[in-house]
Amino acid sequence: MVRNEYGKIISIEQATAYITDGCSLMVGGFGGIGSPPSLLQAIMERGVGELTLICNDTAFPHLGVGPLICEGRVKKAIVSHIGSNPIAGQRLHDGTLDVEFCPQGVLVERIRAGGAGLGGILVDIGVDHEWLGAGKQVIEVNGKRFLLEQPLTADVSIVYAKKADPFGNLIYDKSARNTNPLVAMAGMITIAEVEEIVPLGALDPEAIVTPGVFVNYIVQSNGVNWKWIWEENVSPSGQRKN
């Protein structure tokens, strides 16, 4: 039996009350893999908008953060790419979505810096590029020039994990781990959607990736609510549908 001894286990409805119009929202995941499906669906259903989204990408139109983009709930996205979501590209072109592009490695380092309380990171990517370096401070170290990239934090971070205990210690499922551990550190409030909540002491301490000190709330997932397009076109027997 799981006891809610730290008061962190709440309902999805209670969790989404922390996500309000105009807030900054950081989401774990990579192309939708490792993004918290039940929380994202609940955010859609609540009608929250004017969000500043920080995520690896804008996913696909039908999964991950993609529907938030497609429905115009996001005013600004800080991402490494939008290539898998054509609606994001159209909204960027139309001027209805502000996109701050950031090289993937730099993006995750900015998130890590935010979670660790660092003042920024120094990178040489774009230091001599007019567009990438625009408005950024240049710092010279040992005769080499770097751009100062600002740390990233958010009002709320939402992540997806395989298991949690009542304190919020998290373990992840293979590649679904991706950006989640860093995102969990960088939110003023961090909410973990998990497949299974287990009693305190049930997790192998050596397997814990995110310590519960970074997690404010835990919600039970309703499960992944989407399929890849090639899964939808395959019958139960494995034959491709026409």
MDAnalysis code that builds the backbone (N, CA, C; Angstrom):
import MDAnalysis as mda
import numpy as np

u = mda.Universe.empty(726, n_residues=242, atom_resindex=np.repeat(np.arange(242), 3), trajectory=True)
u.add_TopologyAttr("name", ["N", "CA", "C"] * 242)
u.add_TopologyAttr("resid", np.arange(1, 243))
u.add_TopologyAttr("resname", ["MET", "VAL", "ARG", "ASN", "GLU", "TYR", "GLY", "LYS", "ILE", "ILE", "SER", "ILE", "GLU", "GLN", "ALA", "THR", "ALA", "TYR", "ILE", "THR", "ASP", "GLY", "CYS", "SER", "LEU", "MET", "VAL", "GLY", "GLY", "PHE", "GLY", "GLY", "ILE", "GLY", "SER", "PRO", "PRO", "SER", "LEU", "LEU", "GLN", "ALA", "ILE", "MET", "GLU", "ARG", "GLY", "VAL", "GLY", "GLU", "LEU", "THR", "LEU", "ILE", "CYS", "ASN", "ASP", "THR", "ALA", "PHE", "PRO", "HIS", "LEU", "GLY", "VAL", "GLY", "PRO", "LEU", "ILE", "CYS", "GLU", "GLY", "ARG", "VAL", "LYS", "LYS", "ALA", "ILE", "VAL", "SER", "HIS", "ILE", "GLY", "SER", "ASN", "PRO", "ILE", "ALA", "GLY", "GLN", "ARG", "LEU", "HIS", "ASP", "GLY", "THR", "LEU", "ASP", "VAL", "GLU", "PHE", "CYS", "PRO", "GLN", "GLY", "VAL", "LEU", "VAL", "GLU", "ARG", "ILE", "ARG", "ALA", "GLY", "GLY", "ALA", "GLY", "LEU", "GLY", "GLY", "ILE", "LEU", "VAL", "ASP", "ILE", "GLY", "VAL", "ASP", "HIS", "GLU", "TRP", "LEU", "GLY", "ALA", "GLY", "LYS", "GLN", "VAL", "ILE", "GLU", "VAL", "ASN", "GLY", "LYS", "ARG", "PHE", "LEU", "LEU", "GLU", "GLN", "PRO", "LEU", "THR", "ALA", "ASP", "VAL", "SER", "ILE", "VAL", "TYR", "ALA", "LYS", "LYS", "ALA", "ASP", "PRO", "PHE", "GLY", "ASN", "LEU", "ILE", "TYR", "ASP", "LYS", "SER", "ALA", "ARG", "ASN", "THR", "ASN", "PRO", "LEU", "VAL", "ALA", "MET", "ALA", "GLY", "MET", "ILE", "THR", "ILE", "ALA", "GLU", "VAL", "GLU", "GLU", "ILE", "VAL", "PRO", "LEU", "GLY", "ALA", "LEU", "ASP", "PRO", "GLU", "ALA", "ILE", "VAL", "THR", "PRO", "GLY", "VAL", "PHE", "VAL", "ASN", "TYR", "ILE", "VAL", "GLN", "SER", "ASN", "GLY", "VAL", "ASN", "TRP", "LYS", "TRP", "ILE", "TRP", "GLU", "GLU", "ASN", "VAL", "SER", "PRO", "SER", "GLY", "GLN", "ARG", "LYS", "ASN"])
u.atoms.positions = np.array([
    [0.853, -1.205, 0.000],
    [0.000, 0.000, 0.000],
    [0.886, 1.251, 0.000],
    [0.524, 2.206, -0.831],
    [1.273, 3.462, -0.925],
    [0.623, 4.500, -0.023],
    [1.415, 5.039, 0.879],
    [0.937, 6.090, 1.785],
    [1.437, 7.444, 1.282],
    [0.542, 8.415, 1.278],
    [0.895, 9.751, 0.815],
    [1.482, 10.559, 1.981],
    [2.598, 10.070, 2.517],
    [3.122, 10.619, 3.768],
    [3.752, 11.999, 3.626],
    [4.087, 12.400, 2.401],
    [4.679, 13.726, 2.195],
    [3.703, 14.698, 1.529],
    [2.502, 14.236, 1.254],
    [1.492, 15.089, 0.656],
    [1.777, 15.484, -0.783],
    [2.656, 14.740, -1.441],
    [3.030, 15.094, -2.812],
    [2.138, 14.446, -3.864],
    [1.447, 13.392, -3.509],
    [0.608, 12.687, -4.479],
    [-0.730, 13.413, -4.583],
    [-0.996, 13.951, -5.777],
    [-2.225, 14.709, -5.999],
    [-2.883, 14.234, -7.289],
    [-4.076, 14.742, -7.552],
    [-4.778, 14.383, -8.787],
    [-4.253, 15.213, -9.952],
    [-4.542, 14.750, -11.159],
    [-4.147, 15.503, -12.343],
    [-4.857, 16.858, -12.357],
    [-6.106, 16.895, -11.921],
    [-6.842, 18.157, -11.883],
    [-6.183, 19.144, -10.921],
    [-5.753, 18.668, -9.758],
    [-5.064, 19.539, -8.809],
    [-3.740, 20.032, -9.390],
    [-3.043, 19.148, -10.090],
    [-1.734, 19.499, -10.635],
    [-1.839, 20.590, -11.688],
    [-2.816, 20.475, -12.569],
    [-2.905, 21.438, -13.668],
    [-3.373, 22.816, -13.194],
    [-3.860, 22.909, -11.964],
    [-4.231, 24.215, -11.421],
    [-3.017, 25.121, -11.257],
    [-1.826, 24.538, -11.199],
    [-0.592, 25.323, -11.083],
    [-0.155, 25.904, -12.431],
    [-0.763, 25.421, -13.498],
    [-0.392, 25.866, -14.844],
    [-1.458, 26.833, -15.324],
    [-1.100, 28.105, -15.377],
    [-2.077, 29.156, -15.627],
    [-1.722, 29.938, -16.888],
    [-2.682, 30.709, -17.368],
    [-2.455, 31.546, -18.552],
    [-1.211, 32.413, -18.364],
    [-0.358, 32.407, -19.385],
    [0.809, 33.278, -19.373],
    [2.013, 32.750, -18.628],
    [1.930, 31.564, -18.057],
    [3.068, 31.049, -17.297],
    [4.110, 30.438, -18.237],
    [5.292, 30.238, -17.710],
    [6.322, 29.512, -18.460],
    [6.252, 28.050, -18.056],
    [6.271, 27.176, -19.066],
    [6.083, 25.740, -18.859],
    [7.221, 24.987, -19.524],
    [7.973, 24.241, -18.733],
    [9.051, 23.422, -19.262],
    [8.584, 21.964, -19.282],
    [8.804, 21.291, -20.399],
    [8.263, 19.944, -20.590],
    [9.381, 18.994, -20.985],
    [9.499, 17.884, -20.271],
    [10.449, 16.852, -20.655],
    [9.981, 16.114, -21.893],
    [10.927, 15.490, -22.582],
    [10.561, 14.699, -23.758],
    [11.381, 15.056, -24.975],
    [11.306, 14.160, -25.935],
    [12.058, 14.295, -27.185],
    [11.165, 13.793, -28.299],
    [10.601, 14.721, -29.075],
    [9.668, 14.319, -30.124],
    [8.401, 13.689, -29.589],
    [8.072, 13.966, -28.338],
    [6.892, 13.367, -27.712],
    [7.224, 12.196, -26.819],
    [8.333, 11.505, -27.094],
    [8.753, 10.389, -26.247],
    [9.252, 10.940, -24.916],
    [8.665, 10.478, -23.827],
    [9.055, 10.952, -22.514],
    [8.325, 12.195, -22.061],
    [7.360, 12.673, -22.859],
    [6.524, 13.792, -22.424],
    [5.320, 13.239, -21.651],
    [4.844, 13.968, -20.634],
    [3.754, 13.453, -19.785],
    [2.385, 13.571, -20.467],
    [1.835, 12.486, -21.003],
    [0.633, 12.580, -21.834],
    [-0.614, 13.038, -21.096],
    [-0.820, 12.553, -19.879],
    [-2.053, 12.889, -19.164],
    [-2.065, 14.344, -18.732],
    [-0.923, 14.854, -18.284],
    [-0.842, 16.261, -17.904],
    [-1.048, 17.164, -19.111],
    [-0.420, 16.823, -20.231],
    [-0.573, 17.647, -21.425],
    [-2.013, 17.645, -21.921],
    [-2.668, 16.495, -21.860],
    [-4.074, 16.444, -22.271],
    [-4.941, 17.288, -21.340],
    [-4.657, 17.231, -20.040],
    [-5.437, 18.007, -19.073],
    [-5.225, 19.506, -19.270],
    [-3.997, 19.909, -19.618],
    [-3.725, 21.324, -19.897],
    [-4.544, 21.778, -21.097],
    [-4.614, 20.920, -22.122],
    [-5.425, 21.238, -23.296],
    [-6.887, 21.412, -22.902],
    [-7.392, 20.487, -22.092],
    [-8.809, 20.502, -21.731],
    [-9.164, 21.696, -20.855],
    [-8.201, 22.203, -20.075],
    [-8.456, 23.358, -19.209],
    [-8.458, 24.664, -19.996],
    [-7.939, 24.627, -21.214],
    [-7.960, 25.828, -22.046],
    [-6.889, 26.840, -21.710],
    [-5.827, 26.414, -21.040],
    [-4.742, 27.323, -20.677],
    [-4.050, 27.820, -21.947],
    [-3.673, 29.110, -21.966],
    [-3.040, 29.672, -23.150],
    [-1.973, 30.694, -22.817],
    [-1.439, 31.330, -23.864],
    [-0.392, 32.341, -23.736],
    [0.841, 31.793, -23.018],
    [1.129, 30.528, -23.263],
    [2.233, 29.874, -22.573],
    [3.571, 30.186, -23.227],
    [4.616, 30.262, -22.409],
    [5.982, 30.219, -22.906],
    [6.473, 28.796, -22.688],
    [6.685, 28.087, -23.778],
    [7.024, 26.670, -23.730],
    [8.523, 26.475, -23.898],
    [9.107, 25.714, -22.995],
    [10.520, 25.334, -23.096],
    [10.566, 23.813, -23.206],
    [11.038, 23.336, -24.335],
    [11.031, 21.901, -24.600],
    [12.091, 21.610, -25.660],
    [12.476, 20.368, -25.798],
    [13.461, 20.047, -26.821],
    [12.988, 20.435, -28.213],
    [11.679, 20.244, -28.478],
    [11.130, 20.487, -29.808],
    [9.630, 20.697, -29.684],
    [8.976, 20.889, -30.813],
    [7.521, 21.064, -30.794],
    [6.786, 19.767, -31.134],
    [7.498, 18.641, -31.057],
    [6.926, 17.305, -31.248],
    [6.208, 17.192, -32.594],
    [5.184, 16.350, -32.654],
    [4.367, 16.155, -33.847],
    [2.981, 16.752, -33.576],
    [2.223, 17.053, -34.616],
    [0.931, 17.713, -34.387],
    [0.002, 16.969, -33.438],
    [0.074, 15.637, -33.416],
    [-0.915, 14.872, -32.657],
    [-0.387, 14.341, -31.329],
    [0.841, 14.639, -30.962],
    [1.364, 14.048, -29.728],
    [2.328, 14.992, -29.028],
    [2.610, 14.669, -27.759],
    [3.504, 15.493, -26.958],
    [2.953, 16.902, -26.800],
    [3.831, 17.881, -26.944],
    [3.397, 19.294, -26.848],
    [2.779, 19.787, -28.142],
    [2.773, 18.940, -29.171],
    [2.279, 19.339, -30.484],
    [0.882, 19.936, -30.485],
    [-0.103, 19.307, -29.821],
    [-1.444, 19.889, -29.825],
    [-1.510, 21.286, -29.206],
    [-0.691, 21.572, -28.199],
    [-0.662, 22.924, -27.622],
    [-0.232, 23.941, -28.675],
    [0.747, 23.547, -29.482],
    [1.215, 24.414, -30.565],
    [0.112, 24.596, -31.604],
    [-0.487, 23.484, -32.015],
    [-1.471, 23.518, -33.096],
    [-2.713, 24.318, -32.722],
    [-3.078, 24.296, -31.441],
    [-4.279, 25.003, -30.996],
    [-3.999, 26.447, -30.601],
    [-2.770, 26.901, -30.792],
    [-2.443, 28.287, -30.513],
    [-2.350, 28.624, -29.040],
    [-2.062, 27.633, -28.202],
    [-1.965, 27.869, -26.758],
    [-0.599, 28.420, -26.350],
    [0.370, 28.363, -27.253],
    [1.741, 28.766, -26.944],
    [2.068, 30.059, -27.682],
    [2.508, 31.073, -26.939],
    [2.894, 32.337, -27.582],
    [4.368, 32.345, -27.947],
    [5.191, 31.620, -27.170],
    [6.613, 31.548, -27.456],
    [7.127, 30.162, -27.138],
    [7.985, 29.634, -28.013],
    [8.601, 28.330, -27.798],
    [10.119, 28.483, -27.838],
    [10.778, 27.962, -26.817],
    [12.242, 27.910, -26.774],
    [12.618, 26.456, -26.994],
    [13.129, 26.155, -28.194],
    [13.298, 24.770, -28.627],
    [14.550, 24.633, -29.490],
    [14.913, 23.384, -29.751],
    [16.051, 23.145, -30.638],
    [15.615, 23.024, -32.097],
    [14.365, 22.612, -32.336],
    [13.867, 22.530, -33.715],
    [12.345, 22.418, -33.715],
    [11.743, 22.682, -34.862],
    [10.290, 22.548, -35.028],
    [9.970, 21.693, -36.249],
    [10.972, 21.019, -36.789],
    [10.833, 20.355, -38.086],
    [9.812, 19.252, -38.159],
    [9.491, 18.610, -37.027],
    [8.527, 17.506, -37.055],
    [7.079, 17.983, -36.920],
    [6.888, 19.287, -36.738],
    [5.540, 19.817, -36.580],
    [5.306, 20.939, -37.595],
    [4.720, 20.626, -38.737],
    [4.523, 21.643, -39.778],
    [3.634, 22.800, -39.335],
    [2.743, 22.554, -38.367],
    [1.881, 23.630, -37.883],
    [2.717, 24.683, -37.155],
    [3.744, 24.230, -36.431],
    [4.638, 25.180, -35.765],
    [5.325, 26.067, -36.795],
    [5.764, 25.452, -37.888],
    [6.401, 26.217, -38.951],
    [5.449, 27.233, -39.564],
    [4.195, 26.826, -39.757],
    [3.206, 27.740, -40.326],
    [2.918, 28.903, -39.379],
    [2.815, 28.595, -38.088],
    [2.538, 29.649, -37.103],
    [3.719, 30.609, -36.990],
    [4.930, 30.078, -37.102],
    [6.117, 30.945, -37.102],
    [6.060, 31.887, -38.309],
    [5.737, 31.331, -39.465],
    [5.651, 32.118, -40.698],
    [4.556, 33.171, -40.612],
    [3.427, 32.812, -39.973],
    [2.290, 33.729, -39.871],
    [2.483, 34.793, -38.788],
    [3.493, 34.601, -37.945],
    [3.715, 35.546, -36.857],
    [2.878, 35.302, -35.628],
    [2.221, 34.121, -35.534],
    [1.402, 33.811, -34.362],
    [2.167, 32.991, -33.327],
    [3.415, 32.651, -33.633],
    [4.250, 31.912, -32.689],
    [5.664, 32.471, -32.744],
    [6.154, 32.899, -31.593],
    [7.530, 33.371, -31.470],
    [8.399, 32.168, -31.118],
    [9.430, 31.909, -31.903],
    [10.301, 30.755, -31.662],
    [11.719, 31.229, -31.419],
    [12.278, 30.808, -30.295],
    [13.690, 31.031, -30.007],
    [14.413, 29.704, -30.243],
    [15.182, 29.647, -31.318],
    [15.914, 28.430, -31.624],
    [17.222, 28.395, -30.830],
    [17.558, 27.209, -30.376],
    [18.780, 27.029, -29.597],
    [19.358, 25.666, -29.944],
    [20.647, 25.585, -30.298],
    [21.235, 24.273, -30.590],
    [20.953, 23.290, -29.449],
    [20.658, 22.055, -29.798],
    [20.154, 21.089, -28.826],
    [21.058, 20.939, -27.600],
    [22.347, 20.800, -27.824],
    [23.262, 20.643, -26.697],
    [23.303, 21.875, -25.819],
    [23.235, 23.049, -26.442],
    [23.221, 24.300, -25.682],
    [21.917, 24.425, -24.902],
    [20.811, 24.015, -25.517],
    [19.509, 24.090, -24.852],
    [19.506, 23.283, -23.556],
    [19.956, 22.041, -23.624],
    [19.927, 21.218, -22.411],
    [20.924, 21.717, -21.376],
    [22.026, 22.293, -21.816],
    [22.977, 22.863, -20.867],
    [22.401, 24.113, -20.200],
    [21.633, 24.893, -20.928],
    [20.966, 26.058, -20.335],
    [19.950, 25.614, -19.285],
    [19.236, 24.525, -19.566],
    [18.291, 23.975, -18.594],
    [19.044, 23.451, -17.371],
    [20.138, 22.743, -17.611],
    [20.946, 22.228, -16.491],
    [21.469, 23.384, -15.646],
    [21.923, 24.450, -16.298],
    [22.432, 25.608, -15.576],
    [21.336, 26.243, -14.718],
    [20.124, 26.313, -15.277],
    [19.009, 26.854, -14.509],
    [18.719, 26.021, -13.281],
    [18.715, 24.705, -13.449],
    [18.437, 23.822, -12.323],
    [19.524, 23.830, -11.272],
    [20.765, 24.071, -11.695],
    [21.899, 24.069, -10.773],
    [22.159, 25.440, -10.159],
    [21.410, 26.446, -10.603],
    [21.585, 27.777, -10.063],
    [22.792, 28.521, -10.605],
    [23.275, 28.124, -11.777],
    [24.418, 28.789, -12.385],
    [23.969, 30.063, -13.102],
    [24.906, 30.970, -13.287],
    [24.589, 32.244, -13.925],
    [24.558, 32.196, -15.433],
    [24.912, 31.049, -16.017],
    [24.927, 30.897, -17.465],
    [25.999, 29.920, -17.880],
    [26.151, 29.724, -19.171],
    [27.200, 28.859, -19.711],
    [27.909, 29.592, -20.838],
    [29.155, 29.240, -21.074],
    [29.937, 29.826, -22.150],
    [30.041, 28.822, -23.295],
    [29.671, 29.261, -24.501],
    [29.721, 28.388, -25.669],
    [30.356, 29.141, -26.829],
    [31.008, 28.407, -27.703],
    [31.598, 29.059, -28.877],
    [30.723, 28.924, -30.113],
    [29.592, 28.228, -29.980],
    [28.683, 28.064, -31.109],
    [28.013, 29.395, -31.423],
    [28.248, 29.913, -32.613],
    [27.610, 31.144, -33.046],
    [28.324, 32.411, -32.633],
    [29.520, 32.276, -32.058],
    [30.188, 33.476, -31.548],
    [30.514, 34.470, -32.666],
    [30.739, 33.971, -33.871],
    [31.019, 34.851, -35.007],
    [29.863, 34.914, -35.994],
    [28.691, 34.454, -35.549],
    [27.517, 34.416, -36.418],
    [26.597, 35.581, -36.058],
    [26.247, 36.377, -37.053],
    [25.458, 37.585, -36.808],
    [24.111, 37.278, -36.176],
    [23.455, 36.192, -36.642],
    [22.114, 35.871, -36.153],
    [22.172, 35.165, -34.802],
    [22.997, 34.123, -34.681],
    [23.059, 33.362, -33.439],
    [23.638, 34.178, -32.289],
    [24.542, 35.084, -32.611],
    [25.188, 35.854, -31.555],
    [24.516, 37.174, -31.242],
    [23.436, 37.491, -31.925],
    [22.791, 38.799, -31.763],
    [22.321, 39.028, -30.330],
    [22.752, 40.136, -29.748],
    [22.298, 40.519, -28.423],
    [22.920, 39.766, -27.272],
    [23.864, 38.874, -27.548],
    [24.476, 38.075, -26.492],
    [25.854, 38.632, -26.118],
    [26.147, 38.532, -24.848],
    [27.429, 39.036, -24.357],
    [28.564, 38.117, -24.796],
    [29.656, 38.704, -25.261],
    [30.844, 37.941, -25.638],
    [31.870, 38.055, -24.511],
    [32.370, 36.914, -24.077],
    [33.355, 36.867, -22.991],
    [34.607, 36.160, -23.502],
    [35.758, 36.718, -23.219],
    [37.014, 36.115, -23.651],
    [37.681, 35.397, -22.473],
    [38.049, 34.139, -22.712],
    [38.727, 33.329, -21.700],
    [39.964, 32.706, -22.328],
    [41.117, 32.991, -21.761],
    [42.384, 32.450, -22.279],
    [42.544, 32.700, -23.777],
    [42.140, 33.884, -24.192],
    [42.305, 34.268, -25.587],
    [41.253, 33.737, -26.530],
    [40.262, 33.017, -26.023],
    [39.194, 32.475, -26.877],
    [37.874, 33.152, -26.536],
    [37.093, 33.479, -27.568],
    [35.839, 34.201, -27.389],
    [34.663, 33.224, -27.268],
    [33.766, 33.540, -26.326],
    [32.584, 32.717, -26.079],
    [31.354, 33.609, -25.980],
    [30.195, 33.011, -26.290],
    [28.920, 33.657, -26.012],
    [28.440, 33.229, -24.631],
    [27.878, 34.176, -23.886],
    [27.244, 33.847, -22.613],
    [25.787, 33.496, -22.881],
    [25.441, 32.246, -22.655],
    [24.059, 31.797, -22.817],
    [23.384, 31.785, -21.447],
    [22.201, 32.395, -21.375],
    [21.496, 32.524, -20.102],
    [20.874, 31.198, -19.668],
    [20.803, 30.956, -18.356],
    [20.149, 29.730, -17.864],
    [18.651, 29.782, -18.111],
    [18.033, 28.612, -18.156],
    [16.590, 28.516, -18.358],
    [15.923, 27.880, -17.138],
    [14.897, 28.533, -16.652],
    [14.031, 27.972, -15.617],
    [12.592, 28.221, -16.045],
    [11.645, 27.665, -15.303],
    [10.235, 27.846, -15.657],
    [9.384, 27.934, -14.401],
    [8.221, 28.538, -14.553],
    [7.269, 28.555, -13.438],
    [6.904, 27.134, -13.037],
    [6.663, 26.297, -14.053],
    [6.290, 24.905, -13.806],
    [7.047, 24.005, -14.768],
    [7.587, 22.921, -14.242],
    [8.169, 21.859, -15.071],
    [7.307, 20.612, -14.925],
    [7.055, 19.938, -16.049],
    [6.331, 18.669, -15.995],
    [7.181, 17.600, -16.677],
    [7.277, 16.440, -16.021],
    [8.125, 15.359, -16.514],
    [7.360, 14.046, -16.466],
    [7.932, 13.045, -17.133],
    [7.306, 11.724, -17.215],
    [8.320, 10.683, -16.765],
    [7.913, 9.836, -15.823],
    [8.831, 8.838, -15.278],
    [8.156, 7.476, -15.209],
    [8.980, 6.460, -15.089],
    [8.478, 5.079, -14.989],
    [7.881, 4.811, -13.608],
    [8.626, 5.175, -12.566],
    [8.181, 4.919, -11.192],
    [8.553, 6.091, -10.292],
    [7.755, 6.261, -9.257],
    [8.060, 7.231, -8.209],
    [7.663, 6.633, -6.874],
    [8.354, 7.068, -5.816],
    [7.887, 6.750, -4.474],
    [7.216, 7.996, -3.905],
    [6.605, 7.922, -2.718],
    [5.858, 9.080, -2.203],
    [6.692, 10.341, -1.988],
    [8.013, 10.219, -1.859],
    [8.867, 11.390, -1.697],
    [9.162, 12.063, -3.031],
    [8.915, 11.332, -4.134],
    [9.157, 11.894, -5.457],
    [10.453, 11.439, -6.105],
    [11.135, 10.472, -5.508],
    [12.295, 9.889, -6.180],
    [11.828, 9.217, -7.470],
    [12.550, 9.455, -8.567],
    [12.087, 8.997, -9.877],
    [13.100, 8.093, -10.560],
    [12.580, 7.084, -11.262],
    [13.375, 6.328, -12.221],
    [12.655, 6.386, -13.563],
    [13.425, 6.270, -14.637],
    [12.893, 6.453, -15.981],
    [13.016, 5.176, -16.794],
    [12.308, 5.158, -17.916],
    [12.275, 3.981, -18.777],
    [13.104, 4.222, -20.041],
    [14.329, 3.737, -20.027],
    [15.231, 3.764, -21.184],
    [15.277, 5.148, -21.831],
    [15.039, 5.224, -23.149],
    [15.211, 6.493, -23.857],
    [14.142, 7.523, -23.510],
    [13.067, 7.115, -22.839],
    [12.062, 8.077, -22.390],
    [12.616, 8.971, -21.281],
    [13.793, 8.628, -20.788],
    [14.450, 9.485, -19.794],
    [14.840, 10.829, -20.408],
    [15.483, 10.801, -21.546],
    [15.990, 11.956, -22.308],
    [16.168, 13.228, -21.467],
    [15.383, 14.275, -21.712],
    [15.623, 15.549, -21.021],
    [14.962, 15.642, -19.646],
    [14.187, 14.638, -19.264],
    [13.382, 14.733, -18.047],
    [14.171, 15.034, -16.770],
    [15.313, 14.380, -16.512],
    [16.030, 14.685, -15.265],
    [16.462, 16.147, -15.158],
    [16.855, 16.747, -16.274],
    [17.271, 18.147, -16.243],
    [16.071, 19.071, -16.086],
    [14.997, 18.772, -16.794],
    [13.779, 19.568, -16.700],
    [13.227, 19.540, -15.269],
    [13.324, 18.382, -14.615],
    [12.819, 18.244, -13.248],
    [13.521, 19.191, -12.278],
    [14.764, 19.531, -12.573],
    [15.549, 20.397, -11.693],
    [15.257, 21.875, -11.905],
    [14.686, 22.238, -13.044],
    [14.655, 23.637, -13.467],
    [13.313, 24.325, -13.283],
    [12.365, 23.685, -12.648],
    [11.063, 24.307, -12.436],
    [10.928, 24.882, -11.033],
    [10.276, 26.028, -10.922],
    [9.931, 26.529, -9.593],
    [8.994, 25.542, -8.902],
    [8.115, 24.941, -9.697],
    [7.282, 23.813, -9.258],
    [7.494, 22.698, -10.266],
    [7.797, 21.517, -9.789],
    [7.976, 20.369, -10.679],
    [6.937, 19.305, -10.371],
    [6.236, 18.885, -11.429],
    [5.193, 17.874, -11.312],
    [5.608, 16.662, -12.142],
    [5.647, 15.503, -11.514],
    [6.035, 14.271, -12.199],
    [4.810, 13.397, -12.446],
    [4.548, 13.112, -13.708],
    [3.544, 12.116, -14.069],
    [4.251, 10.776, -14.175],
    [3.733, 9.770, -13.493],
    [4.451, 8.490, -13.429],
    [3.521, 7.328, -13.762],
    [4.123, 6.292, -14.313],
    [3.355, 5.097, -14.645],
    [2.955, 4.313, -13.400],
    [3.814, 4.350, -12.378],
    [3.545, 3.575, -11.173],
    [4.099, 4.295, -9.950],
    [3.273, 4.381, -8.915],
    [3.717, 4.915, -7.630],
    [3.909, 3.736, -6.683],
    [5.098, 3.618, -6.136],
    [5.446, 2.477, -5.290],
    [5.693, 2.952, -3.862],
    [5.615, 2.042, -2.878],
    [5.842, 2.449, -1.485],
    [7.262, 2.964, -1.267],
    [7.397, 3.794, -0.251],
    [8.710, 4.296, 0.130],
    [9.632, 3.129, 0.471],
    [10.823, 3.138, -0.104],
    [11.778, 2.061, 0.113],
    [11.753, 0.974, -0.946],
    [10.779, 1.043, -1.853],
    [10.662, 0.006, -2.892],
    [11.630, 0.223, -4.050],
    [12.107, 1.443, -4.226],
    [13.022, 1.732, -5.330],
    [14.455, 1.428, -4.919],
    [15.193, 0.838, -5.840],
    [16.620, 0.616, -5.627],
    [17.310, 1.980, -5.599],
    [17.956, 2.346, -4.506],
    [18.600, 3.669, -4.443],
    [19.585, 3.915, -5.579],
    [20.223, 2.845, -6.068],
    [21.193, 2.995, -7.153],
    [20.516, 3.255, -8.492],
    [19.204, 3.010, -8.575],
    [18.470, 3.214, -9.834],
    [17.801, 4.581, -9.899],
    [17.728, 5.289, -8.777],
    [17.066, 6.589, -8.747],
    [17.895, 7.605, -9.526],
    [17.240, 8.281, -10.454],
    [17.906, 9.290, -11.273],
    [17.601, 10.696, -10.752],
    [16.330, 10.975, -10.503],
    [15.928, 12.277, -9.973],
    [15.575, 12.143, -8.500],
    [16.328, 12.776, -7.607],
    [15.987, 12.743, -6.185],
    [14.687, 13.501, -5.921],
    [13.922, 13.024, -4.973],
    [12.627, 13.622, -4.680],
    [12.672, 15.061, -4.217],
    [13.841, 15.546, -3.829],
    [13.954, 16.937, -3.396],
    [13.605, 17.896, -4.530],
    [13.727, 17.443, -5.777],
    [13.401, 18.295, -6.925],
    [11.932, 18.219, -7.322],
    [11.181, 17.297, -6.758],
    [9.806, 17.037, -7.194],
    [8.819, 17.543, -6.145],
    [7.932, 18.424, -6.569],
    [6.929, 18.961, -5.653],
    [5.675, 18.108, -5.585],
    [5.263, 17.598, -6.763],
    [4.017, 16.840, -6.814],
    [4.158, 15.641, -7.753],
    [3.335, 14.629, -7.479],
    [3.332, 13.387, -8.263],
    [1.897, 13.090, -8.666],
    [1.706, 12.725, -9.936],
    [0.375, 12.300, -10.388],
    [0.471, 10.944, -11.075],
    [-0.578, 10.178, -10.926],
    [-0.665, 8.882, -11.587],
    [-1.053, 9.071, -13.050],
    [-0.265, 8.503, -13.946],
    [-0.551, 8.629, -15.376],
    [-1.744, 7.780, -15.780],
    [-2.471, 8.260, -16.760],
    [-3.533, 7.470, -17.382],
    [-3.021, 6.652, -18.558],
    [-1.739, 6.777, -18.847],
    [-1.133, 6.012, -19.935],
    [-0.954, 6.838, -21.194],
    [-0.116, 6.346, -22.070],
    [0.146, 7.021, -23.340],
    [-1.121, 7.014, -24.182],
    [-1.487, 8.167, -24.706],
    [-2.768, 8.325, -25.400],
    [-2.611, 8.569, -26.892],
    [-1.489, 8.118, -27.462],
    [-1.271, 8.326, -28.887],
    [-0.514, 7.140, -29.470],
    [-0.521, 7.064, -30.799],
    [0.252, 6.054, -31.522],
    [1.026, 6.742, -32.634],
    [2.152, 6.139, -33.015],
    [2.844, 6.598, -34.209],
    [1.973, 6.295, -35.418],
    [2.124, 7.101, -36.467],
    [1.281, 6.928, -37.652],
    [1.459, 5.550, -38.275],
    [2.690, 4.991, -38.201],
    [2.893, 3.657, -38.786],
    [2.249, 2.565, -37.935],
    [2.043, 2.829, -36.616],
    [1.317, 1.871, -35.785],
    [-0.160, 1.872, -36.131],
    [-0.687, 3.037, -36.455],
    [-2.102, 3.143, -36.813],
    [-2.396, 2.459, -38.131],
    [-1.394, 2.304, -38.970],
    [-1.595, 1.704, -40.288],
    [-1.224, 0.232, -40.338],
    [-1.040, -0.377, -39.150],
    [-0.710, -1.795, -39.089],
    [-1.800, -2.523, -38.316],
    [-2.280, -3.647, -38.865],
    [-3.325, -4.427, -38.218],
    [-2.736, -5.223, -37.058],
    [-3.583, -5.755, -36.149],
    [-3.089, -6.563, -35.038],
    [-2.230, -7.742, -35.483],
    [-2.450, -8.248, -36.704],
    [-1.673, -9.380, -37.201],
    [-0.314, -8.949, -37.761],
    [-0.089, -7.630, -37.785],
    [1.187, -7.143, -38.293],
    [1.165, -6.770, -39.765],
    [0.000, -6.918, -40.406],
    [-0.103, -6.591, -41.827],
    [-0.416, -5.106, -42.005],
    [0.220, -4.470, -42.965],
    [-0.020, -3.050, -43.216],
    [-1.397, -2.892, -43.868],
    [-2.159, -1.910, -43.334],
    [-3.477, -1.635, -43.890],
    [-3.350, -0.805, -45.157],
    [-4.298, -0.955, -46.040],
    [-4.303, -0.176, -47.284],
    [-4.900, 1.204, -47.017],
])
